[in-house]
């Protein structure tokens, strides 16, 4: 499954962040029409999500999907237990091409999710700072040992922090590496050019600091990729 993201360069994933199933369907259809290559279904945004709800939703969308279910400490809104959260992800894995699970998730639950997934994305977030290059490389190495795709998003305090993110890509170019906020927004388009399998862009409301819109992201990537 990992190869699926390598077939076409510069894939763009549009996050779908809605409170109801109907709104999710409408946004998904609109984002697909706007040219998204992937959809990230933010299950944690849904009101009272259940495993069955998530499974049926992803099945009906019938498009390449990343299933994500974040807790507050990871930038999300799911308020149930960790077991409930991972149960939803395991159910989603039956239909989703990709399942995102955090590096900091409890190891036994994380293993259940990665074993259920067709392709697992192991993610790490730091909403306060950018760890050192050594620390980020260790994060990526851990993620690569656990799952199929490594991903991290960190917060820059200065421009040097954004360069640190690019330095990680020079070591592991197939990592989804993001420097968040206005200062780091350029990394969202540079990353795929250096080898990241995809980037995130908004086709509606933004779901992360510094996220660009899909149309602009596509335009910039196409222009910079021209030979």
PyMOL CGO cylinders between C-alpha atoms (Angstrom):
from pymol import cmd
from pymol.cgo import CYLINDER

trace = [
    CYLINDER, 0.00, 0.00, 0.00, 2.90, 2.36, 0.65, 0.3, 1, 1, 1, 1, 1, 1,
    CYLINDER, 2.90, 2.36, 0.65, 3.60, 2.41, -3.08, 0.3, 1, 1, 1, 1, 1, 1,
    CYLINDER, 3.60, 2.41, -3.08, 0.14, 3.86, -3.77, 0.3, 1, 1, 1, 1, 1, 1,
    CYLINDER, 0.14, 3.86, -3.77, 1.33, 7.27, -2.65, 0.3, 1, 1, 1, 1, 1, 1,
    CYLINDER, 1.33, 7.27, -2.65, 4.37, 7.13, -4.91, 0.3, 1, 1, 1, 1, 1, 1,
    CYLINDER, 4.37, 7.13, -4.91, 2.60, 6.52, -8.19, 0.3, 1, 1, 1, 1, 1, 1,
    CYLINDER, 2.60, 6.52, -8.19, 1.70, 10.18, -8.72, 0.3, 1, 1, 1, 1, 1, 1,
    CYLINDER, 1.70, 10.18, -8.72, 4.01, 12.95, -7.50, 0.3, 1, 1, 1, 1, 1, 1,
    CYLINDER, 4.01, 12.95, -7.50, 2.88, 15.81, -5.31, 0.3, 1, 1, 1, 1, 1, 1,
    CYLINDER, 2.88, 15.81, -5.31, -0.36, 14.39, -3.95, 0.3, 1, 1, 1, 1, 1, 1,
    CYLINDER, -0.36, 14.39, -3.95, -2.55, 16.80, -2.02, 0.3, 1, 1, 1, 1, 1, 1,
    CYLINDER, -2.55, 16.80, -2.02, -4.71, 15.68, 0.88, 0.3, 1, 1, 1, 1, 1, 1,
    CYLINDER, -4.71, 15.68, 0.88, -7.73, 17.78, 1.85, 0.3, 1, 1, 1, 1, 1, 1,
    CYLINDER, -7.73, 17.78, 1.85, -8.89, 17.42, 5.48, 0.3, 1, 1, 1, 1, 1, 1,
    CYLINDER, -8.89, 17.42, 5.48, -12.65, 17.05, 5.99, 0.3, 1, 1, 1, 1, 1, 1,
    CYLINDER, -12.65, 17.05, 5.99, -13.62, 18.49, 9.36, 0.3, 1, 1, 1, 1, 1, 1,
    CYLINDER, -13.62, 18.49, 9.36, -17.39, 18.44, 9.84, 0.3, 1, 1, 1, 1, 1, 1,
    CYLINDER, -17.39, 18.44, 9.84, -19.79, 17.76, 12.73, 0.3, 1, 1, 1, 1, 1, 1,
    CYLINDER, -19.79, 17.76, 12.73, -22.29, 15.54, 10.91, 0.3, 1, 1, 1, 1, 1, 1,
    CYLINDER, -22.29, 15.54, 10.91, -22.19, 12.68, 8.43, 0.3, 1, 1, 1, 1, 1, 1,
    CYLINDER, -22.19, 12.68, 8.43, -24.24, 14.64, 5.89, 0.3, 1, 1, 1, 1, 1, 1,
    CYLINDER, -24.24, 14.64, 5.89, -21.91, 17.64, 6.09, 0.3, 1, 1, 1, 1, 1, 1,
    CYLINDER, -21.91, 17.64, 6.09, -18.94, 15.30, 5.72, 0.3, 1, 1, 1, 1, 1, 1,
    CYLINDER, -18.94, 15.30, 5.72, -20.39, 13.80, 2.54, 0.3, 1, 1, 1, 1, 1, 1,
    CYLINDER, -20.39, 13.80, 2.54, -21.06, 17.24, 1.07, 0.3, 1, 1, 1, 1, 1, 1,
    CYLINDER, -21.06, 17.24, 1.07, -17.58, 18.53, 1.84, 0.3, 1, 1, 1, 1, 1, 1,
    CYLINDER, -17.58, 18.53, 1.84, -15.96, 15.33, 0.58, 0.3, 1, 1, 1, 1, 1, 1,
    CYLINDER, -15.96, 15.33, 0.58, -17.76, 15.64, -2.75, 0.3, 1, 1, 1, 1, 1, 1,
    CYLINDER, -17.76, 15.64, -2.75, -16.79, 19.30, -3.05, 0.3, 1, 1, 1, 1, 1, 1,
    CYLINDER, -16.79, 19.30, -3.05, -13.13, 18.63, -2.20, 0.3, 1, 1, 1, 1, 1, 1,
    CYLINDER, -13.13, 18.63, -2.20, -12.92, 15.77, -4.70, 0.3, 1, 1, 1, 1, 1, 1,
    CYLINDER, -12.92, 15.77, -4.70, -14.35, 18.06, -7.37, 0.3, 1, 1, 1, 1, 1, 1,
    CYLINDER, -14.35, 18.06, -7.37, -11.76, 20.68, -6.38, 0.3, 1, 1, 1, 1, 1, 1,
    CYLINDER, -11.76, 20.68, -6.38, -8.95, 18.28, -7.26, 0.3, 1, 1, 1, 1, 1, 1,
    CYLINDER, -8.95, 18.28, -7.26, -7.92, 16.64, -3.99, 0.3, 1, 1, 1, 1, 1, 1,
    CYLINDER, -7.92, 16.64, -3.99, -5.98, 13.38, -4.39, 0.3, 1, 1, 1, 1, 1, 1,
    CYLINDER, -5.98, 13.38, -4.39, -6.76, 12.18, -0.87, 0.3, 1, 1, 1, 1, 1, 1,
    CYLINDER, -6.76, 12.18, -0.87, -9.22, 13.08, 1.86, 0.3, 1, 1, 1, 1, 1, 1,
    CYLINDER, -9.22, 13.08, 1.86, -8.41, 13.06, 5.54, 0.3, 1, 1, 1, 1, 1, 1,
    CYLINDER, -8.41, 13.06, 5.54, -11.62, 12.27, 7.40, 0.3, 1, 1, 1, 1, 1, 1,
    CYLINDER, -11.62, 12.27, 7.40, -11.33, 13.88, 10.83, 0.3, 1, 1, 1, 1, 1, 1,
    CYLINDER, -11.33, 13.88, 10.83, -13.54, 11.49, 12.75, 0.3, 1, 1, 1, 1, 1, 1,
    CYLINDER, -13.54, 11.49, 12.75, -12.94, 13.43, 15.97, 0.3, 1, 1, 1, 1, 1, 1,
    CYLINDER, -12.94, 13.43, 15.97, -14.87, 16.35, 14.51, 0.3, 1, 1, 1, 1, 1, 1,
    CYLINDER, -14.87, 16.35, 14.51, -18.05, 14.25, 14.23, 0.3, 1, 1, 1, 1, 1, 1,
    CYLINDER, -18.05, 14.25, 14.23, -20.63, 14.38, 17.00, 0.3, 1, 1, 1, 1, 1, 1,
    CYLINDER, -20.63, 14.38, 17.00, -20.56, 11.15, 19.03, 0.3, 1, 1, 1, 1, 1, 1,
    CYLINDER, -20.56, 11.15, 19.03, -18.67, 9.02, 16.48, 0.3, 1, 1, 1, 1, 1, 1,
    CYLINDER, -18.67, 9.02, 16.48, -18.87, 5.22, 16.70, 0.3, 1, 1, 1, 1, 1, 1,
    CYLINDER, -18.87, 5.22, 16.70, -16.97, 2.43, 14.92, 0.3, 1, 1, 1, 1, 1, 1,
    CYLINDER, -16.97, 2.43, 14.92, -20.00, 1.62, 12.76, 0.3, 1, 1, 1, 1, 1, 1,
    CYLINDER, -20.00, 1.62, 12.76, -20.56, 5.27, 11.85, 0.3, 1, 1, 1, 1, 1, 1,
    CYLINDER, -20.56, 5.27, 11.85, -16.94, 5.74, 10.81, 0.3, 1, 1, 1, 1, 1, 1,
    CYLINDER, -16.94, 5.74, 10.81, -16.84, 2.51, 8.82, 0.3, 1, 1, 1, 1, 1, 1,
    CYLINDER, -16.84, 2.51, 8.82, -20.04, 3.26, 6.88, 0.3, 1, 1, 1, 1, 1, 1,
    CYLINDER, -20.04, 3.26, 6.88, -19.03, 6.86, 6.27, 0.3, 1, 1, 1, 1, 1, 1,
    CYLINDER, -19.03, 6.86, 6.27, -15.68, 5.95, 4.74, 0.3, 1, 1, 1, 1, 1, 1,
    CYLINDER, -15.68, 5.95, 4.74, -17.23, 3.11, 2.74, 0.3, 1, 1, 1, 1, 1, 1,
    CYLINDER, -17.23, 3.11, 2.74, -19.80, 5.44, 1.19, 0.3, 1, 1, 1, 1, 1, 1,
    CYLINDER, -19.80, 5.44, 1.19, -17.27, 8.14, 0.29, 0.3, 1, 1, 1, 1, 1, 1,
    CYLINDER, -17.27, 8.14, 0.29, -15.54, 5.65, -2.04, 0.3, 1, 1, 1, 1, 1, 1,
    CYLINDER, -15.54, 5.65, -2.04, -12.34, 7.70, -2.46, 0.3, 1, 1, 1, 1, 1, 1,
    CYLINDER, -12.34, 7.70, -2.46, -8.81, 7.35, -1.06, 0.3, 1, 1, 1, 1, 1, 1,
    CYLINDER, -8.81, 7.35, -1.06, -9.13, 8.28, 2.61, 0.3, 1, 1, 1, 1, 1, 1,
    CYLINDER, -9.13, 8.28, 2.61, -6.90, 8.82, 5.62, 0.3, 1, 1, 1, 1, 1, 1,
    CYLINDER, -6.90, 8.82, 5.62, -8.87, 7.97, 8.77, 0.3, 1, 1, 1, 1, 1, 1,
    CYLINDER, -8.87, 7.97, 8.77, -7.84, 10.22, 11.66, 0.3, 1, 1, 1, 1, 1, 1,
    CYLINDER, -7.84, 10.22, 11.66, -9.28, 10.42, 15.17, 0.3, 1, 1, 1, 1, 1, 1,
    CYLINDER, -9.28, 10.42, 15.17, -7.36, 12.92, 17.31, 0.3, 1, 1, 1, 1, 1, 1,
    CYLINDER, -7.36, 12.92, 17.31, -7.49, 13.64, 21.03, 0.3, 1, 1, 1, 1, 1, 1,
    CYLINDER, -7.49, 13.64, 21.03, -7.05, 17.17, 22.39, 0.3, 1, 1, 1, 1, 1, 1,
    CYLINDER, -7.05, 17.17, 22.39, -3.35, 16.78, 23.23, 0.3, 1, 1, 1, 1, 1, 1,
    CYLINDER, -3.35, 16.78, 23.23, -2.74, 15.91, 19.58, 0.3, 1, 1, 1, 1, 1, 1,
    CYLINDER, -2.74, 15.91, 19.58, -4.81, 18.80, 18.22, 0.3, 1, 1, 1, 1, 1, 1,
    CYLINDER, -4.81, 18.80, 18.22, -8.14, 16.98, 18.07, 0.3, 1, 1, 1, 1, 1, 1,
    CYLINDER, -8.14, 16.98, 18.07, -11.55, 16.78, 19.73, 0.3, 1, 1, 1, 1, 1, 1,
    CYLINDER, -11.55, 16.78, 19.73, -12.27, 13.14, 20.53, 0.3, 1, 1, 1, 1, 1, 1,
    CYLINDER, -12.27, 13.14, 20.53, -13.37, 12.96, 24.18, 0.3, 1, 1, 1, 1, 1, 1,
    CYLINDER, -13.37, 12.96, 24.18, -13.83, 9.23, 24.72, 0.3, 1, 1, 1, 1, 1, 1,
    CYLINDER, -13.83, 9.23, 24.72, -11.37, 6.71, 26.08, 0.3, 1, 1, 1, 1, 1, 1,
    CYLINDER, -11.37, 6.71, 26.08, -8.25, 5.62, 24.23, 0.3, 1, 1, 1, 1, 1, 1,
    CYLINDER, -8.25, 5.62, 24.23, -9.79, 2.19, 23.71, 0.3, 1, 1, 1, 1, 1, 1,
    CYLINDER, -9.79, 2.19, 23.71, -12.90, 3.75, 22.16, 0.3, 1, 1, 1, 1, 1, 1,
    CYLINDER, -12.90, 3.75, 22.16, -10.76, 5.99, 19.98, 0.3, 1, 1, 1, 1, 1, 1,
    CYLINDER, -10.76, 5.99, 19.98, -8.64, 3.16, 18.63, 0.3, 1, 1, 1, 1, 1, 1,
    CYLINDER, -8.64, 3.16, 18.63, -11.69, 0.91, 18.19, 0.3, 1, 1, 1, 1, 1, 1,
    CYLINDER, -11.69, 0.91, 18.19, -13.03, 3.53, 15.79, 0.3, 1, 1, 1, 1, 1, 1,
    CYLINDER, -13.03, 3.53, 15.79, -9.74, 3.60, 13.90, 0.3, 1, 1, 1, 1, 1, 1,
    CYLINDER, -9.74, 3.60, 13.90, -9.63, -0.20, 13.65, 0.3, 1, 1, 1, 1, 1, 1,
    CYLINDER, -9.63, -0.20, 13.65, -13.16, -0.24, 12.24, 0.3, 1, 1, 1, 1, 1, 1,
    CYLINDER, -13.16, -0.24, 12.24, -12.24, 2.54, 9.79, 0.3, 1, 1, 1, 1, 1, 1,
    CYLINDER, -12.24, 2.54, 9.79, -9.24, 0.50, 8.63, 0.3, 1, 1, 1, 1, 1, 1,
    CYLINDER, -9.24, 0.50, 8.63, -11.58, -1.97, 6.94, 0.3, 1, 1, 1, 1, 1, 1,
    CYLINDER, -11.58, -1.97, 6.94, -12.40, 0.66, 4.29, 0.3, 1, 1, 1, 1, 1, 1,
    CYLINDER, -12.40, 0.66, 4.29, -9.79, 3.42, 4.61, 0.3, 1, 1, 1, 1, 1, 1,
    CYLINDER, -9.79, 3.42, 4.61, -6.64, 3.24, 2.50, 0.3, 1, 1, 1, 1, 1, 1,
    CYLINDER, -6.64, 3.24, 2.50, -4.66, 4.87, 5.30, 0.3, 1, 1, 1, 1, 1, 1,
    CYLINDER, -4.66, 4.87, 5.30, -5.05, 5.13, 9.06, 0.3, 1, 1, 1, 1, 1, 1,
    CYLINDER, -5.05, 5.13, 9.06, -3.24, 7.80, 11.10, 0.3, 1, 1, 1, 1, 1, 1,
    CYLINDER, -3.24, 7.80, 11.10, -2.21, 6.89, 14.65, 0.3, 1, 1, 1, 1, 1, 1,
    CYLINDER, -2.21, 6.89, 14.65, 0.02, 8.92, 16.93, 0.3, 1, 1, 1, 1, 1, 1,
    CYLINDER, 0.02, 8.92, 16.93, 3.49, 7.86, 17.99, 0.3, 1, 1, 1, 1, 1, 1,
    CYLINDER, 3.49, 7.86, 17.99, 2.55, 8.81, 21.55, 0.3, 1, 1, 1, 1, 1, 1,
    CYLINDER, 2.55, 8.81, 21.55, -0.49, 6.52, 21.61, 0.3, 1, 1, 1, 1, 1, 1,
    CYLINDER, -0.49, 6.52, 21.61, -0.32, 3.66, 24.11, 0.3, 1, 1, 1, 1, 1, 1,
    CYLINDER, -0.32, 3.66, 24.11, 1.84, 0.99, 22.53, 0.3, 1, 1, 1, 1, 1, 1,
    CYLINDER, 1.84, 0.99, 22.53, -0.60, -1.92, 22.74, 0.3, 1, 1, 1, 1, 1, 1,
    CYLINDER, -0.60, -1.92, 22.74, -3.45, 0.10, 21.26, 0.3, 1, 1, 1, 1, 1, 1,
    CYLINDER, -3.45, 0.10, 21.26, -1.21, 1.60, 18.60, 0.3, 1, 1, 1, 1, 1, 1,
    CYLINDER, -1.21, 1.60, 18.60, -0.12, -1.90, 17.57, 0.3, 1, 1, 1, 1, 1, 1,
    CYLINDER, -0.12, -1.90, 17.57, -3.74, -2.98, 17.19, 0.3, 1, 1, 1, 1, 1, 1,
    CYLINDER, -3.74, -2.98, 17.19, -4.35, -0.08, 14.83, 0.3, 1, 1, 1, 1, 1, 1,
    CYLINDER, -4.35, -0.08, 14.83, -1.22, -0.60, 12.72, 0.3, 1, 1, 1, 1, 1, 1,
    CYLINDER, -1.22, -0.60, 12.72, -1.98, -4.31, 12.40, 0.3, 1, 1, 1, 1, 1, 1,
    CYLINDER, -1.98, -4.31, 12.40, -5.53, -3.51, 11.22, 0.3, 1, 1, 1, 1, 1, 1,
    CYLINDER, -5.53, -3.51, 11.22, -4.48, -0.84, 8.71, 0.3, 1, 1, 1, 1, 1, 1,
    CYLINDER, -4.48, -0.84, 8.71, -3.82, -1.39, 5.01, 0.3, 1, 1, 1, 1, 1, 1,
    CYLINDER, -3.82, -1.39, 5.01, -1.25, 1.40, 5.34, 0.3, 1, 1, 1, 1, 1, 1,
    CYLINDER, -1.25, 1.40, 5.34, -0.43, 3.10, 8.64, 0.3, 1, 1, 1, 1, 1, 1,
    CYLINDER, -0.43, 3.10, 8.64, 0.70, 6.69, 9.13, 0.3, 1, 1, 1, 1, 1, 1,
    CYLINDER, 0.70, 6.69, 9.13, 2.54, 7.26, 12.40, 0.3, 1, 1, 1, 1, 1, 1,
    CYLINDER, 2.54, 7.26, 12.40, 2.32, 10.90, 13.43, 0.3, 1, 1, 1, 1, 1, 1,
    CYLINDER, 2.32, 10.90, 13.43, 3.95, 13.21, 15.96, 0.3, 1, 1, 1, 1, 1, 1,
    CYLINDER, 3.95, 13.21, 15.96, 2.92, 16.76, 16.91, 0.3, 1, 1, 1, 1, 1, 1,
    CYLINDER, 2.92, 16.76, 16.91, 4.55, 19.52, 18.91, 0.3, 1, 1, 1, 1, 1, 1,
    CYLINDER, 4.55, 19.52, 18.91, 2.38, 22.64, 19.20, 0.3, 1, 1, 1, 1, 1, 1,
    CYLINDER, 2.38, 22.64, 19.20, 4.91, 24.58, 21.27, 0.3, 1, 1, 1, 1, 1, 1,
    CYLINDER, 4.91, 24.58, 21.27, 8.29, 24.19, 19.63, 0.3, 1, 1, 1, 1, 1, 1,
    CYLINDER, 8.29, 24.19, 19.63, 10.50, 22.48, 17.07, 0.3, 1, 1, 1, 1, 1, 1,
    CYLINDER, 10.50, 22.48, 17.07, 12.63, 19.74, 18.63, 0.3, 1, 1, 1, 1, 1, 1,
    CYLINDER, 12.63, 19.74, 18.63, 16.29, 19.57, 17.65, 0.3, 1, 1, 1, 1, 1, 1,
    CYLINDER, 16.29, 19.57, 17.65, 17.35, 17.87, 14.43, 0.3, 1, 1, 1, 1, 1, 1,
    CYLINDER, 17.35, 17.87, 14.43, 18.66, 14.93, 16.44, 0.3, 1, 1, 1, 1, 1, 1,
    CYLINDER, 18.66, 14.93, 16.44, 15.36, 14.57, 18.29, 0.3, 1, 1, 1, 1, 1, 1,
    CYLINDER, 15.36, 14.57, 18.29, 13.27, 14.79, 15.12, 0.3, 1, 1, 1, 1, 1, 1,
    CYLINDER, 13.27, 14.79, 15.12, 15.43, 12.21, 13.38, 0.3, 1, 1, 1, 1, 1, 1,
    CYLINDER, 15.43, 12.21, 13.38, 14.87, 9.91, 16.34, 0.3, 1, 1, 1, 1, 1, 1,
    CYLINDER, 14.87, 9.91, 16.34, 11.12, 10.51, 16.07, 0.3, 1, 1, 1, 1, 1, 1,
    CYLINDER, 11.12, 10.51, 16.07, 11.11, 9.65, 12.37, 0.3, 1, 1, 1, 1, 1, 1,
    CYLINDER, 11.11, 9.65, 12.37, 13.25, 6.56, 12.92, 0.3, 1, 1, 1, 1, 1, 1,
    CYLINDER, 13.25, 6.56, 12.92, 10.80, 5.35, 15.57, 0.3, 1, 1, 1, 1, 1, 1,
    CYLINDER, 10.80, 5.35, 15.57, 7.85, 6.02, 13.29, 0.3, 1, 1, 1, 1, 1, 1,
    CYLINDER, 7.85, 6.02, 13.29, 9.46, 4.14, 10.41, 0.3, 1, 1, 1, 1, 1, 1,
    CYLINDER, 9.46, 4.14, 10.41, 9.99, 1.11, 12.63, 0.3, 1, 1, 1, 1, 1, 1,
    CYLINDER, 9.99, 1.11, 12.63, 6.36, 1.09, 13.72, 0.3, 1, 1, 1, 1, 1, 1,
    CYLINDER, 6.36, 1.09, 13.72, 4.36, 1.95, 10.60, 0.3, 1, 1, 1, 1, 1, 1,
    CYLINDER, 4.36, 1.95, 10.60, 4.44, 2.52, 6.85, 0.3, 1, 1, 1, 1, 1, 1,
    CYLINDER, 4.44, 2.52, 6.85, 4.59, 6.33, 6.59, 0.3, 1, 1, 1, 1, 1, 1,
    CYLINDER, 4.59, 6.33, 6.59, 6.21, 8.73, 9.06, 0.3, 1, 1, 1, 1, 1, 1,
    CYLINDER, 6.21, 8.73, 9.06, 4.66, 12.15, 9.68, 0.3, 1, 1, 1, 1, 1, 1,
    CYLINDER, 4.66, 12.15, 9.68, 5.35, 15.04, 12.02, 0.3, 1, 1, 1, 1, 1, 1,
    CYLINDER, 5.35, 15.04, 12.02, 4.15, 18.60, 12.48, 0.3, 1, 1, 1, 1, 1, 1,
    CYLINDER, 4.15, 18.60, 12.48, 6.04, 21.00, 14.73, 0.3, 1, 1, 1, 1, 1, 1,
    CYLINDER, 6.04, 21.00, 14.73, 5.93, 24.69, 15.69, 0.3, 1, 1, 1, 1, 1, 1,
    CYLINDER, 5.93, 24.69, 15.69, 8.76, 27.03, 14.67, 0.3, 1, 1, 1, 1, 1, 1,
    CYLINDER, 8.76, 27.03, 14.67, 10.03, 29.81, 16.91, 0.3, 1, 1, 1, 1, 1, 1,
    CYLINDER, 10.03, 29.81, 16.91, 12.31, 31.20, 14.20, 0.3, 1, 1, 1, 1, 1, 1,
    CYLINDER, 12.31, 31.20, 14.20, 13.22, 30.57, 10.56, 0.3, 1, 1, 1, 1, 1, 1,
    CYLINDER, 13.22, 30.57, 10.56, 16.03, 28.22, 11.59, 0.3, 1, 1, 1, 1, 1, 1,
    CYLINDER, 16.03, 28.22, 11.59, 13.40, 25.87, 13.02, 0.3, 1, 1, 1, 1, 1, 1,
    CYLINDER, 13.40, 25.87, 13.02, 11.78, 25.59, 9.60, 0.3, 1, 1, 1, 1, 1, 1,
    CYLINDER, 11.78, 25.59, 9.60, 15.16, 24.68, 8.10, 0.3, 1, 1, 1, 1, 1, 1,
    CYLINDER, 15.16, 24.68, 8.10, 15.46, 21.92, 10.70, 0.3, 1, 1, 1, 1, 1, 1,
    CYLINDER, 15.46, 21.92, 10.70, 12.32, 20.37, 9.23, 0.3, 1, 1, 1, 1, 1, 1,
    CYLINDER, 12.32, 20.37, 9.23, 13.82, 20.46, 5.74, 0.3, 1, 1, 1, 1, 1, 1,
    CYLINDER, 13.82, 20.46, 5.74, 17.02, 18.89, 7.08, 0.3, 1, 1, 1, 1, 1, 1,
    CYLINDER, 17.02, 18.89, 7.08, 14.95, 15.95, 8.28, 0.3, 1, 1, 1, 1, 1, 1,
    CYLINDER, 14.95, 15.95, 8.28, 13.61, 15.60, 4.75, 0.3, 1, 1, 1, 1, 1, 1,
    CYLINDER, 13.61, 15.60, 4.75, 17.15, 15.53, 3.40, 0.3, 1, 1, 1, 1, 1, 1,
    CYLINDER, 17.15, 15.53, 3.40, 17.73, 12.42, 5.55, 0.3, 1, 1, 1, 1, 1, 1,
    CYLINDER, 17.73, 12.42, 5.55, 14.29, 10.85, 5.10, 0.3, 1, 1, 1, 1, 1, 1,
    CYLINDER, 14.29, 10.85, 5.10, 12.67, 12.35, 1.99, 0.3, 1, 1, 1, 1, 1, 1,
    CYLINDER, 12.67, 12.35, 1.99, 9.60, 10.11, 2.17, 0.3, 1, 1, 1, 1, 1, 1,
    CYLINDER, 9.60, 10.11, 2.17, 8.47, 11.73, 5.44, 0.3, 1, 1, 1, 1, 1, 1,
    CYLINDER, 8.47, 11.73, 5.44, 5.46, 14.04, 5.71, 0.3, 1, 1, 1, 1, 1, 1,
    CYLINDER, 5.46, 14.04, 5.71, 7.28, 16.85, 7.52, 0.3, 1, 1, 1, 1, 1, 1,
    CYLINDER, 7.28, 16.85, 7.52, 5.47, 20.07, 8.39, 0.3, 1, 1, 1, 1, 1, 1,
    CYLINDER, 5.47, 20.07, 8.39, 6.54, 23.28, 10.08, 0.3, 1, 1, 1, 1, 1, 1,
    CYLINDER, 6.54, 23.28, 10.08, 3.25, 24.83, 11.21, 0.3, 1, 1, 1, 1, 1, 1,
    CYLINDER, 3.25, 24.83, 11.21, 2.08, 28.42, 11.26, 0.3, 1, 1, 1, 1, 1, 1,
    CYLINDER, 2.08, 28.42, 11.26, 2.74, 31.34, 8.93, 0.3, 1, 1, 1, 1, 1, 1,
    CYLINDER, 2.74, 31.34, 8.93, 6.50, 31.08, 9.33, 0.3, 1, 1, 1, 1, 1, 1,
    CYLINDER, 6.50, 31.08, 9.33, 6.59, 27.46, 8.24, 0.3, 1, 1, 1, 1, 1, 1,
    CYLINDER, 6.59, 27.46, 8.24, 3.87, 27.41, 5.62, 0.3, 1, 1, 1, 1, 1, 1,
    CYLINDER, 3.87, 27.41, 5.62, 6.41, 27.21, 2.78, 0.3, 1, 1, 1, 1, 1, 1,
    CYLINDER, 6.41, 27.21, 2.78, 7.45, 23.76, 4.03, 0.3, 1, 1, 1, 1, 1, 1,
    CYLINDER, 7.45, 23.76, 4.03, 4.02, 22.49, 3.00, 0.3, 1, 1, 1, 1, 1, 1,
    CYLINDER, 4.02, 22.49, 3.00, 4.94, 22.91, -0.66, 0.3, 1, 1, 1, 1, 1, 1,
    CYLINDER, 4.94, 22.91, -0.66, 8.68, 22.33, -0.41, 0.3, 1, 1, 1, 1, 1, 1,
    CYLINDER, 8.68, 22.33, -0.41, 8.17, 19.00, 1.34, 0.3, 1, 1, 1, 1, 1, 1,
    CYLINDER, 8.17, 19.00, 1.34, 6.58, 17.19, -1.62, 0.3, 1, 1, 1, 1, 1, 1,
    CYLINDER, 6.58, 17.19, -1.62, 9.23, 18.60, -3.96, 0.3, 1, 1, 1, 1, 1, 1,
    CYLINDER, 9.23, 18.60, -3.96, 11.90, 17.02, -1.78, 0.3, 1, 1, 1, 1, 1, 1,
    CYLINDER, 11.90, 17.02, -1.78, 10.13, 13.67, -1.68, 0.3, 1, 1, 1, 1, 1, 1,
    CYLINDER, 10.13, 13.67, -1.68, 7.28, 13.78, 0.85, 0.3, 1, 1, 1, 1, 1, 1,
    CYLINDER, 7.28, 13.78, 0.85, 4.49, 11.45, -0.34, 0.3, 1, 1, 1, 1, 1, 1,
    CYLINDER, 4.49, 11.45, -0.34, 1.78, 14.09, 0.09, 0.3, 1, 1, 1, 1, 1, 1,
    CYLINDER, 1.78, 14.09, 0.09, 0.96, 17.41, 1.69, 0.3, 1, 1, 1, 1, 1, 1,
    CYLINDER, 0.96, 17.41, 1.69, -2.15, 18.84, 3.29, 0.3, 1, 1, 1, 1, 1, 1,
    CYLINDER, -2.15, 18.84, 3.29, -4.13, 21.74, 1.86, 0.3, 1, 1, 1, 1, 1, 1,
    CYLINDER, -4.13, 21.74, 1.86, -7.51, 23.20, 2.67, 0.3, 1, 1, 1, 1, 1, 1,
    CYLINDER, -7.51, 23.20, 2.67, -10.41, 22.96, 0.26, 0.3, 1, 1, 1, 1, 1, 1,
    CYLINDER, -10.41, 22.96, 0.26, -12.71, 24.55, 2.85, 0.3, 1, 1, 1, 1, 1, 1,
    CYLINDER, -12.71, 24.55, 2.85, -11.84, 25.62, 6.39, 0.3, 1, 1, 1, 1, 1, 1,
    CYLINDER, -11.84, 25.62, 6.39, -8.23, 25.20, 7.51, 0.3, 1, 1, 1, 1, 1, 1,
    CYLINDER, -8.23, 25.20, 7.51, -7.56, 22.50, 10.12, 0.3, 1, 1, 1, 1, 1, 1,
    CYLINDER, -7.56, 22.50, 10.12, -3.98, 23.40, 11.02, 0.3, 1, 1, 1, 1, 1, 1,
    CYLINDER, -3.98, 23.40, 11.02, -1.93, 26.61, 11.46, 0.3, 1, 1, 1, 1, 1, 1,
    CYLINDER, -1.93, 26.61, 11.46, -0.40, 27.81, 8.19, 0.3, 1, 1, 1, 1, 1, 1,
    CYLINDER, -0.40, 27.81, 8.19, -2.37, 25.45, 5.97, 0.3, 1, 1, 1, 1, 1, 1,
    CYLINDER, -2.37, 25.45, 5.97, -2.60, 26.72, 2.39, 0.3, 1, 1, 1, 1, 1, 1,
    CYLINDER, -2.60, 26.72, 2.39, -5.65, 26.34, 0.18, 0.3, 1, 1, 1, 1, 1, 1,
    CYLINDER, -5.65, 26.34, 0.18, -5.77, 23.49, -2.32, 0.3, 1, 1, 1, 1, 1, 1,
    CYLINDER, -5.77, 23.49, -2.32, -5.85, 25.62, -5.46, 0.3, 1, 1, 1, 1, 1, 1,
    CYLINDER, -5.85, 25.62, -5.46, -2.78, 27.65, -4.46, 0.3, 1, 1, 1, 1, 1, 1,
    CYLINDER, -2.78, 27.65, -4.46, -0.90, 24.55, -3.35, 0.3, 1, 1, 1, 1, 1, 1,
    CYLINDER, -0.90, 24.55, -3.35, -1.57, 22.81, -6.66, 0.3, 1, 1, 1, 1, 1, 1,
    CYLINDER, -1.57, 22.81, -6.66, -0.50, 25.88, -8.63, 0.3, 1, 1, 1, 1, 1, 1,
    CYLINDER, -0.50, 25.88, -8.63, 2.76, 26.31, -6.69, 0.3, 1, 1, 1, 1, 1, 1,
    CYLINDER, 2.76, 26.31, -6.69, 3.66, 22.62, -6.86, 0.3, 1, 1, 1, 1, 1, 1,
    CYLINDER, 3.66, 22.62, -6.86, 2.98, 22.46, -10.59, 0.3, 1, 1, 1, 1, 1, 1,
    CYLINDER, 2.98, 22.46, -10.59, 5.04, 25.58, -11.25, 0.3, 1, 1, 1, 1, 1, 1,
    CYLINDER, 5.04, 25.58, -11.25, 8.00, 24.51, -9.14, 0.3, 1, 1, 1, 1, 1, 1,
    CYLINDER, 8.00, 24.51, -9.14, 7.94, 21.00, -10.54, 0.3, 1, 1, 1, 1, 1, 1,
    CYLINDER, 7.94, 21.00, -10.54, 8.21, 22.17, -14.15, 0.3, 1, 1, 1, 1, 1, 1,
    CYLINDER, 8.21, 22.17, -14.15, 11.43, 21.12, -15.85, 0.3, 1, 1, 1, 1, 1, 1,
]
cmd.load_cgo(trace, "trace")
